[in-house]
């Protein structure tokens, strides 16, 4: 186990893993969030291909629909 920083908090994760695997492990639906990885916006189509490593930084924002 290693750690990544998500929204300013250190989170233990089984690394390396994809962003998609990390999101699912955090009980987040990949289609319901916007992700920035080490300062770079990541398209949802890249979640399964983008690998996380120890020390990486994520900003995760939940998408909320409403009217």
PDB file with one MODEL, atoms N, CA, C and O in Angstrom:
MODEL        1
ATOM      1  N   UNK A   1       0.831  -1.189   0.000  1.00  0.00           N
ATOM      2  CA  UNK A   1       0.000   0.000   0.000  1.00  0.00           C
ATOM      3  C   UNK A   1       0.878   1.256   0.000  1.00  0.00           C
ATOM      4  O   UNK A   1       1.896   1.320   0.689  1.00  0.00           O
ATOM      5  N   UNK A   2       0.470   2.224  -0.768  1.00  0.00           N
ATOM      6  CA  UNK A   2       1.120   3.522  -0.824  1.00  0.00           C
ATOM      7  C   UNK A   2       0.049   4.582  -0.663  1.00  0.00           C
ATOM      8  O   UNK A   2      -1.120   4.266  -0.443  1.00  0.00           O
ATOM      9  N   UNK A   3       0.448   5.836  -0.771  1.00  0.00           N
ATOM     10  CA  UNK A   3      -0.528   6.909  -0.592  1.00  0.00           C
ATOM     11  C   UNK A   3      -0.527   7.873  -1.762  1.00  0.00           C
ATOM     12  O   UNK A   3       0.506   8.149  -2.373  1.00  0.00           O
ATOM     13  N   UNK A   4      -1.725   8.380  -2.057  1.00  0.00           N
ATOM     14  CA  UNK A   4      -1.897   9.493  -2.977  1.00  0.00           C
ATOM     15  C   UNK A   4      -2.624  10.582  -2.182  1.00  0.00           C
ATOM     16  O   UNK A   4      -3.247  10.302  -1.158  1.00  0.00           O
ATOM     17  N   UNK A   5      -2.539  11.796  -2.653  1.00  0.00           N
ATOM     18  CA  UNK A   5      -3.243  12.896  -2.008  1.00  0.00           C
ATOM     19  C   UNK A   5      -4.456  13.237  -2.859  1.00  0.00           C
ATOM     20  O   UNK A   5      -4.325  13.583  -4.033  1.00  0.00           O
ATOM     21  N   UNK A   6      -5.631  13.137  -2.263  1.00  0.00           N
ATOM     22  CA  UNK A   6      -6.876  13.445  -2.970  1.00  0.00           C
ATOM     23  C   UNK A   6      -7.591  14.549  -2.204  1.00  0.00           C
ATOM     24  O   UNK A   6      -7.944  14.382  -1.036  1.00  0.00           O
ATOM     25  N   UNK A   7      -7.801  15.673  -2.872  1.00  0.00           N
ATOM     26  CA  UNK A   7      -8.462  16.827  -2.263  1.00  0.00           C
ATOM     27  C   UNK A   7      -7.781  17.225  -0.955  1.00  0.00           C
ATOM     28  O   UNK A   7      -8.442  17.583   0.020  1.00  0.00           O
ATOM     29  N   UNK A   8      -6.431  17.154  -0.949  1.00  0.00           N
ATOM     30  CA  UNK A   8      -5.657  17.586   0.204  1.00  0.00           C
ATOM     31  C   UNK A   8      -5.506  16.566   1.316  1.00  0.00           C
ATOM     32  O   UNK A   8      -4.867  16.858   2.326  1.00  0.00           O
ATOM     33  N   UNK A   9      -6.079  15.373   1.161  1.00  0.00           N
ATOM     34  CA  UNK A   9      -5.986  14.343   2.192  1.00  0.00           C
ATOM     35  C   UNK A   9      -5.185  13.160   1.672  1.00  0.00           C
ATOM     36  O   UNK A   9      -5.361  12.741   0.528  1.00  0.00           O
ATOM     37  N   UNK A  10      -4.296  12.616   2.519  1.00  0.00           N
ATOM     38  CA  UNK A  10      -3.552  11.417   2.136  1.00  0.00           C
ATOM     39  C   UNK A  10      -4.471  10.212   2.248  1.00  0.00           C
ATOM     40  O   UNK A  10      -5.133  10.004   3.264  1.00  0.00           O
ATOM     41  N   UNK A  11      -4.496   9.421   1.176  1.00  0.00           N
ATOM     42  CA  UNK A  11      -5.352   8.238   1.146  1.00  0.00           C
ATOM     43  C   UNK A  11      -4.504   7.037   0.745  1.00  0.00           C
ATOM     44  O   UNK A  11      -3.796   7.073  -0.261  1.00  0.00           O
ATOM     45  N   UNK A  12      -4.584   5.977   1.540  1.00  0.00           N
ATOM     46  CA  UNK A  12      -3.866   4.748   1.219  1.00  0.00           C
ATOM     47  C   UNK A  12      -4.524   4.097   0.010  1.00  0.00           C
ATOM     48  O   UNK A  12      -5.749   4.028  -0.087  1.00  0.00           O
ATOM     49  N   UNK A  13      -3.692   3.625  -0.904  1.00  0.00           N
ATOM     50  CA  UNK A  13      -4.213   2.998  -2.116  1.00  0.00           C
ATOM     51  C   UNK A  13      -3.274   1.887  -2.551  1.00  0.00           C
ATOM     52  O   UNK A  13      -2.068   1.942  -2.311  1.00  0.00           O
ATOM     53  N   UNK A  14      -3.844   0.881  -3.192  1.00  0.00           N
ATOM     54  CA  UNK A  14      -3.040  -0.203  -3.748  1.00  0.00           C
ATOM     55  C   UNK A  14      -2.496   0.287  -5.084  1.00  0.00           C
ATOM     56  O   UNK A  14      -3.231   0.362  -6.069  1.00  0.00           O
ATOM     57  N   UNK A  15      -1.220   0.617  -5.115  1.00  0.00           N
ATOM     58  CA  UNK A  15      -0.602   1.229  -6.291  1.00  0.00           C
ATOM     59  C   UNK A  15       0.414   0.299  -6.932  1.00  0.00           C
ATOM     60  O   UNK A  15       0.974  -0.558  -6.247  1.00  0.00           O
ATOM     61  N   UNK A  16       0.667   0.443  -8.227  1.00  0.00           N
ATOM     62  CA  UNK A  16      -0.012   1.365  -9.128  1.00  0.00           C
ATOM     63  C   UNK A  16      -1.427   0.880  -9.438  1.00  0.00           C
ATOM     64  O   UNK A  16      -1.712  -0.317  -9.407  1.00  0.00           O
ATOM     65  N   UNK A  17      -2.294   1.825  -9.733  1.00  0.00           N
ATOM     66  CA  UNK A  17      -3.655   1.514 -10.158  1.00  0.00           C
ATOM     67  C   UNK A  17      -4.107   2.625 -11.083  1.00  0.00           C
ATOM     68  O   UNK A  17      -3.471   3.676 -11.162  1.00  0.00           O
ATOM     69  N   UNK A  18      -5.204   2.393 -11.780  1.00  0.00           N
ATOM     70  CA  UNK A  18      -5.739   3.425 -12.660  1.00  0.00           C
ATOM     71  C   UNK A  18      -6.590   4.397 -11.840  1.00  0.00           C
ATOM     72  O   UNK A  18      -7.004   4.089 -10.722  1.00  0.00           O
ATOM     73  N   UNK A  19      -6.839   5.562 -12.410  1.00  0.00           N
ATOM     74  CA  UNK A  19      -7.733   6.516 -11.749  1.00  0.00           C
ATOM     75  C   UNK A  19      -9.094   5.872 -11.552  1.00  0.00           C
ATOM     76  O   UNK A  19      -9.713   6.039 -10.502  1.00  0.00           O
ATOM     77  N   UNK A  20      -9.566   5.134 -12.555  1.00  0.00           N
ATOM     78  CA  UNK A  20     -10.866   4.469 -12.449  1.00  0.00           C
ATOM     79  C   UNK A  20     -10.885   3.505 -11.263  1.00  0.00           C
ATOM     80  O   UNK A  20     -11.844   3.503 -10.491  1.00  0.00           O
ATOM     81  N   UNK A  21      -9.849   2.691 -11.105  1.00  0.00           N
ATOM     82  CA  UNK A  21      -9.789   1.748  -9.984  1.00  0.00           C
ATOM     83  C   UNK A  21      -9.776   2.490  -8.647  1.00  0.00           C
ATOM     84  O   UNK A  21     -10.422   2.066  -7.689  1.00  0.00           O
ATOM     85  N   UNK A  22      -9.039   3.595  -8.590  1.00  0.00           N
ATOM     86  CA  UNK A  22      -8.988   4.390  -7.366  1.00  0.00           C
ATOM     87  C   UNK A  22     -10.366   4.952  -7.023  1.00  0.00           C
ATOM     88  O   UNK A  22     -10.803   4.882  -5.874  1.00  0.00           O
ATOM     89  N   UNK A  23     -11.046   5.510  -8.023  1.00  0.00           N
ATOM     90  CA  UNK A  23     -12.370   6.086  -7.782  1.00  0.00           C
ATOM     91  C   UNK A  23     -13.344   5.038  -7.267  1.00  0.00           C
ATOM     92  O   UNK A  23     -14.084   5.286  -6.315  1.00  0.00           O
ATOM     93  N   UNK A  24     -13.346   3.865  -7.895  1.00  0.00           N
ATOM     94  CA  UNK A  24     -14.249   2.789  -7.472  1.00  0.00           C
ATOM     95  C   UNK A  24     -13.922   2.364  -6.039  1.00  0.00           C
ATOM     96  O   UNK A  24     -14.831   2.107  -5.249  1.00  0.00           O
ATOM     97  N   UNK A  25     -12.634   2.290  -5.699  1.00  0.00           N
ATOM     98  CA  UNK A  25     -12.234   1.920  -4.338  1.00  0.00           C
ATOM     99  C   UNK A  25     -12.697   2.954  -3.315  1.00  0.00           C
ATOM    100  O   UNK A  25     -12.888   2.631  -2.143  1.00  0.00           O
ATOM    101  N   UNK A  26     -12.877   4.206  -3.763  1.00  0.00           N
ATOM    102  CA  UNK A  26     -13.365   5.277  -2.887  1.00  0.00           C
ATOM    103  C   UNK A  26     -14.890   5.418  -2.945  1.00  0.00           C
ATOM    104  O   UNK A  26     -15.449   6.391  -2.440  1.00  0.00           O
ATOM    105  N   UNK A  27     -15.553   4.443  -3.563  1.00  0.00           N
ATOM    106  CA  UNK A  27     -17.016   4.440  -3.711  1.00  0.00           C
ATOM    107  C   UNK A  27     -17.533   5.640  -4.497  1.00  0.00           C
ATOM    108  O   UNK A  27     -18.589   6.194  -4.193  1.00  0.00           O
ATOM    109  N   UNK A  28     -16.764   6.030  -5.516  1.00  0.00           N
ATOM    110  CA  UNK A  28     -17.184   7.108  -6.410  1.00  0.00           C
ATOM    111  C   UNK A  28     -17.427   6.530  -7.797  1.00  0.00           C
ATOM    112  O   UNK A  28     -16.651   5.705  -8.280  1.00  0.00           O
ATOM    113  N   UNK A  29     -18.498   6.963  -8.427  1.00  0.00           N
ATOM    114  CA  UNK A  29     -18.774   6.530  -9.797  1.00  0.00           C
ATOM    115  C   UNK A  29     -17.917   7.362 -10.744  1.00  0.00           C
ATOM    116  O   UNK A  29     -18.018   8.589 -10.739  1.00  0.00           O
ATOM    117  N   UNK A  30     -17.075   6.723 -11.557  1.00  0.00           N
ATOM    118  CA  UNK A  30     -16.212   7.480 -12.463  1.00  0.00           C
ATOM    119  C   UNK A  30     -16.953   8.464 -13.358  1.00  0.00           C
ATOM    120  O   UNK A  30     -16.399   9.498 -13.729  1.00  0.00           O
ATOM    121  N   UNK A  31     -18.205   8.155 -13.711  1.00  0.00           N
ATOM    122  CA  UNK A  31     -18.965   9.062 -14.588  1.00  0.00           C
ATOM    123  C   UNK A  31     -19.559  10.252 -13.846  1.00  0.00           C
ATOM    124  O   UNK A  31     -20.145  11.142 -14.462  1.00  0.00           O
ATOM    125  N   UNK A  32     -19.407  10.266 -12.512  1.00  0.00           N
ATOM    126  CA  UNK A  32     -20.032  11.339 -11.739  1.00  0.00           C
ATOM    127  C   UNK A  32     -19.018  12.328 -11.170  1.00  0.00           C
ATOM    128  O   UNK A  32     -19.359  13.141 -10.311  1.00  0.00           O
ATOM    129  N   UNK A  33     -17.763  12.262 -11.648  1.00  0.00           N
ATOM    130  CA  UNK A  33     -16.739  13.150 -11.114  1.00  0.00           C
ATOM    131  C   UNK A  33     -15.884  13.767 -12.226  1.00  0.00           C
ATOM    132  O   UNK A  33     -15.813  13.258 -13.344  1.00  0.00           O
ATOM    133  N   UNK A  34     -15.247  14.868 -11.878  1.00  0.00           N
ATOM    134  CA  UNK A  34     -14.238  15.499 -12.718  1.00  0.00           C
ATOM    135  C   UNK A  34     -12.927  15.347 -11.955  1.00  0.00           C
ATOM    136  O   UNK A  34     -12.886  15.575 -10.746  1.00  0.00           O
ATOM    137  N   UNK A  35     -11.842  14.962 -12.656  1.00  0.00           N
ATOM    138  CA  UNK A  35     -10.577  14.679 -11.979  1.00  0.00           C
ATOM    139  C   UNK A  35      -9.434  15.492 -12.578  1.00  0.00           C
ATOM    140  O   UNK A  35      -9.303  15.629 -13.795  1.00  0.00           O
ATOM    141  N   UNK A  36      -8.617  16.024 -11.679  1.00  0.00           N
ATOM    142  CA  UNK A  36      -7.360  16.657 -12.057  1.00  0.00           C
ATOM    143  C   UNK A  36      -6.249  15.813 -11.436  1.00  0.00           C
ATOM    144  O   UNK A  36      -6.254  15.569 -10.229  1.00  0.00           O
ATOM    145  N   UNK A  37      -5.300  15.371 -12.254  1.00  0.00           N
ATOM    146  CA  UNK A  37      -4.198  14.505 -11.814  1.00  0.00           C
ATOM    147  C   UNK A  37      -2.892  15.271 -11.941  1.00  0.00           C
ATOM    148  O   UNK A  37      -2.483  15.625 -13.047  1.00  0.00           O
ATOM    149  N   UNK A  38      -2.236  15.526 -10.819  1.00  0.00           N
ATOM    150  CA  UNK A  38      -0.984  16.291 -10.790  1.00  0.00           C
ATOM    151  C   UNK A  38      -1.106  17.600 -11.570  1.00  0.00           C
ATOM    152  O   UNK A  38      -0.201  17.976 -12.315  1.00  0.00           O
ATOM    153  N   UNK A  39      -2.240  18.290 -11.390  1.00  0.00           N
ATOM    154  CA  UNK A  39      -2.436  19.590 -12.003  1.00  0.00           C
ATOM    155  C   UNK A  39      -2.969  19.577 -13.421  1.00  0.00           C
ATOM    156  O   UNK A  39      -3.130  20.637 -14.026  1.00  0.00           O
ATOM    157  N   UNK A  40      -3.247  18.395 -13.967  1.00  0.00           N
ATOM    158  CA  UNK A  40      -3.723  18.273 -15.347  1.00  0.00           C
ATOM    159  C   UNK A  40      -5.114  17.650 -15.369  1.00  0.00           C
ATOM    160  O   UNK A  40      -5.331  16.582 -14.797  1.00  0.00           O
ATOM    161  N   UNK A  41      -6.059  18.323 -16.033  1.00  0.00           N
ATOM    162  CA  UNK A  41      -7.412  17.775 -16.165  1.00  0.00           C
ATOM    163  C   UNK A  41      -7.360  16.475 -16.951  1.00  0.00           C
ATOM    164  O   UNK A  41      -6.627  16.362 -17.933  1.00  0.00           O
ATOM    165  N   UNK A  42      -8.143  15.497 -16.512  1.00  0.00           N
ATOM    166  CA  UNK A  42      -8.154  14.186 -17.165  1.00  0.00           C
ATOM    167  C   UNK A  42      -9.549  13.923 -17.720  1.00  0.00           C
ATOM    168  O   UNK A  42     -10.542  14.028 -17.000  1.00  0.00           O
ATOM    169  N   UNK A  43      -9.618  13.584 -19.001  1.00  0.00           N
ATOM    170  CA  UNK A  43     -10.893  13.239 -19.626  1.00  0.00           C
ATOM    171  C   UNK A  43     -11.382  11.905 -19.057  1.00  0.00           C
ATOM    172  O   UNK A  43     -10.576  11.007 -18.815  1.00  0.00           O
ATOM    173  N   UNK A  44     -12.687  11.768 -18.842  1.00  0.00           N
ATOM    174  CA  UNK A  44     -13.211  10.498 -18.323  1.00  0.00           C
ATOM    175  C   UNK A  44     -12.794   9.285 -19.157  1.00  0.00           C
ATOM    176  O   UNK A  44     -12.635   8.191 -18.616  1.00  0.00           O
ATOM    177  N   UNK A  45     -12.618   9.467 -20.451  1.00  0.00           N
ATOM    178  CA  UNK A  45     -12.196   8.346 -21.305  1.00  0.00           C
ATOM    179  C   UNK A  45     -10.783   7.873 -20.980  1.00  0.00           C
ATOM    180  O   UNK A  45     -10.386   6.782 -21.388  1.00  0.00           O
ATOM    181  N   UNK A  46     -10.016   8.693 -20.240  1.00  0.00           N
ATOM    182  CA  UNK A  46      -8.637   8.335 -19.865  1.00  0.00           C
ATOM    183  C   UNK A  46      -8.542   7.697 -18.479  1.00  0.00           C
ATOM    184  O   UNK A  46      -7.478   7.203 -18.106  1.00  0.00           O
ATOM    185  N   UNK A  47      -9.626   7.699 -17.713  1.00  0.00           N
ATOM    186  CA  UNK A  47      -9.576   7.203 -16.340  1.00  0.00           C
ATOM    187  C   UNK A  47      -9.028   5.785 -16.240  1.00  0.00           C
ATOM    188  O   UNK A  47      -8.279   5.479 -15.312  1.00  0.00           O
ATOM    189  N   UNK A  48      -9.386   4.926 -17.171  1.00  0.00           N
ATOM    190  CA  UNK A  48      -8.949   3.528 -17.087  1.00  0.00           C
ATOM    191  C   UNK A  48      -7.495   3.349 -17.531  1.00  0.00           C
ATOM    192  O   UNK A  48      -6.875   2.330 -17.228  1.00  0.00           O
ATOM    193  N   UNK A  49      -6.948   4.342 -18.253  1.00  0.00           N
ATOM    194  CA  UNK A  49      -5.583   4.225 -18.760  1.00  0.00           C
ATOM    195  C   UNK A  49      -4.553   5.011 -17.966  1.00  0.00           C
ATOM    196  O   UNK A  49      -3.362   4.704 -18.022  1.00  0.00           O
ATOM    197  N   UNK A  50      -4.998   6.027 -17.222  1.00  0.00           N
ATOM    198  CA  UNK A  50      -4.067   6.884 -16.478  1.00  0.00           C
ATOM    199  C   UNK A  50      -3.694   6.201 -15.170  1.00  0.00           C
ATOM    200  O   UNK A  50      -4.563   5.910 -14.348  1.00  0.00           O
ATOM    201  N   UNK A  51      -2.416   5.947 -14.977  1.00  0.00           N
ATOM    202  CA  UNK A  51      -1.943   5.248 -13.787  1.00  0.00           C
ATOM    203  C   UNK A  51      -1.575   6.211 -12.667  1.00  0.00           C
ATOM    204  O   UNK A  51      -1.010   7.278 -12.906  1.00  0.00           O
ATOM    205  N   UNK A  52      -1.905   5.817 -11.440  1.00  0.00           N
ATOM    206  CA  UNK A  52      -1.528   6.563 -10.247  1.00  0.00           C
ATOM    207  C   UNK A  52      -0.321   5.904  -9.611  1.00  0.00           C
ATOM    208  O   UNK A  52      -0.195   4.680  -9.597  1.00  0.00           O
ATOM    209  N   UNK A  53       0.559   6.731  -9.088  1.00  0.00           N
ATOM    210  CA  UNK A  53       1.737   6.250  -8.377  1.00  0.00           C
ATOM    211  C   UNK A  53       1.826   6.968  -7.038  1.00  0.00           C
ATOM    212  O   UNK A  53       1.184   7.999  -6.835  1.00  0.00           O
ATOM    213  N   UNK A  54       2.614   6.426  -6.135  1.00  0.00           N
ATOM    214  CA  UNK A  54       2.774   7.019  -4.803  1.00  0.00           C
ATOM    215  C   UNK A  54       3.165   8.485  -4.930  1.00  0.00           C
ATOM    216  O   UNK A  54       4.025   8.849  -5.732  1.00  0.00           O
ATOM    217  N   UNK A  55       2.514   9.317  -4.120  1.00  0.00           N
ATOM    218  CA  UNK A  55       2.827  10.734  -4.103  1.00  0.00           C
ATOM    219  C   UNK A  55       2.046  11.567  -5.096  1.00  0.00           C
ATOM    220  O   UNK A  55       2.139  12.794  -5.067  1.00  0.00           O
ATOM    221  N   UNK A  56       1.271  10.934  -5.985  1.00  0.00           N
ATOM    222  CA  UNK A  56       0.468  11.692  -6.938  1.00  0.00           C
ATOM    223  C   UNK A  56      -0.588  12.499  -6.208  1.00  0.00           C
ATOM    224  O   UNK A  56      -1.002  12.155  -5.101  1.00  0.00           O
ATOM    225  N   UNK A  57      -1.021  13.586  -6.850  1.00  0.00           N
ATOM    226  CA  UNK A  57      -2.046  14.463  -6.292  1.00  0.00           C
ATOM    227  C   UNK A  57      -3.271  14.466  -7.197  1.00  0.00           C
ATOM    228  O   UNK A  57      -3.162  14.610  -8.415  1.00  0.00           O
ATOM    229  N   UNK A  58      -4.431  14.304  -6.581  1.00  0.00           N
ATOM    230  CA  UNK A  58      -5.700  14.340  -7.304  1.00  0.00           C
ATOM    231  C   UNK A  58      -6.595  15.418  -6.706  1.00  0.00           C
ATOM    232  O   UNK A  58      -6.598  15.647  -5.497  1.00  0.00           O
ATOM    233  N   UNK A  59      -7.344  16.065  -7.569  1.00  0.00           N
ATOM    234  CA  UNK A  59      -8.461  16.898  -7.147  1.00  0.00           C
ATOM    235  C   UNK A  59      -9.686  16.251  -7.783  1.00  0.00           C
ATOM    236  O   UNK A  59      -9.749  16.084  -9.001  1.00  0.00           O
ATOM    237  N   UNK A  60     -10.645  15.894  -6.960  1.00  0.00           N
ATOM    238  CA  UNK A  60     -11.837  15.195  -7.417  1.00  0.00           C
ATOM    239  C   UNK A  60     -13.065  16.032  -7.060  1.00  0.00           C
ATOM    240  O   UNK A  60     -13.284  16.365  -5.895  1.00  0.00           O
ATOM    241  N   UNK A  61     -13.858  16.364  -8.074  1.00  0.00           N
ATOM    242  CA  UNK A  61     -15.058  17.163  -7.861  1.00  0.00           C
ATOM    243  C   UNK A  61     -16.257  16.360  -8.343  1.00  0.00           C
ATOM    244  O   UNK A  61     -16.290  15.891  -9.480  1.00  0.00           O
ATOM    245  N   UNK A  62     -17.239  16.207  -7.462  1.00  0.00           N
ATOM    246  CA  UNK A  62     -18.461  15.492  -7.839  1.00  0.00           C
ATOM    247  C   UNK A  62     -19.336  16.391  -8.694  1.00  0.00           C
ATOM    248  O   UNK A  62     -19.506  17.576  -8.406  1.00  0.00           O
ATOM    249  N   UNK A  63     -19.883  15.811  -9.745  1.00  0.00           N
ATOM    250  CA  UNK A  63     -20.800  16.526 -10.609  1.00  0.00           C
ATOM    251  C   UNK A  63     -22.195  16.430 -10.007  1.00  0.00           C
ATOM    252  O   UNK A  63     -22.668  15.338  -9.695  1.00  0.00           O
ATOM    253  N   UNK A  64     -22.845  17.564  -9.847  1.00  0.00           N
ATOM    254  CA  UNK A  64     -24.188  17.579  -9.281  1.00  0.00           C
ATOM    255  C   UNK A  64     -25.129  18.195 -10.305  1.00  0.00           C
ATOM    256  O   UNK A  64     -24.917  19.314 -10.773  1.00  0.00           O
ATOM    257  N   UNK A  65     -26.168  17.447 -10.644  1.00  0.00           N
ATOM    258  CA  UNK A  65     -27.164  17.945 -11.593  1.00  0.00           C
ATOM    259  C   UNK A  65     -28.362  18.458 -10.795  1.00  0.00           C
ATOM    260  O   UNK A  65     -28.714  17.909  -9.751  1.00  0.00           O
ATOM    261  N   UNK A  66     -28.952  19.479 -11.287  1.00  0.00           N
ATOM    262  CA  UNK A  66     -30.114  20.003 -10.594  1.00  0.00           C
ATOM    263  C   UNK A  66     -30.842  21.027 -11.442  1.00  0.00           C
ATOM    264  O   UNK A  66     -30.403  21.376 -12.538  1.00  0.00           O
ATOM    265  N   UNK A  67     -31.918  21.482 -10.939  1.00  0.00           N
ATOM    266  CA  UNK A  67     -32.671  22.444 -11.712  1.00  0.00           C
ATOM    267  C   UNK A  67     -33.401  23.423 -10.859  1.00  0.00           C
ATOM    268  O   UNK A  67     -34.086  24.304 -11.377  1.00  0.00           O
TER     269      UNK A  67
ENDMDL
END
